[in-house]
Amino acid sequence: MSDLKNIKSAARPPLPPFATGQIWQMQNSRLQIGTIGKTLVHYKHFRGTTVRSPVSLTGRASLEKFLIENNAVLIETKA
């Protein structure tokens, strides 16, 4: 059991704070951050070759968890 304590997992660095206009790339989709509130985030999730996507609303923690689970990479931040 003591050997298990010495194993270090390859921890992913924390995500940068959300900012308006960020674009996160995932395997088959991308996500664009819209308005950021105190606890909620408006975003658009584009899947495949979709040109338009509905605006969705979720909590910051839920969105961060979703991005981590899907190995999202920040590719662009628009001002």
Sequence and secondary structure as in RCSB ss.txt:
>XXXX:A:sequence
MSDLKNIKSAARPPLPPFATGQIWQMQNSRLQIGTIGKTLVHYKHFRGTTVRSPVSLTGRASLEKFLIENNAVLI
ETKA
>XXXX:A:secstr
 HHHHH             TTEEEE SSEEEEEEEE SSEEEEEEEETT S   EEEEEHHHHHHHHHHTT EEE
EE  
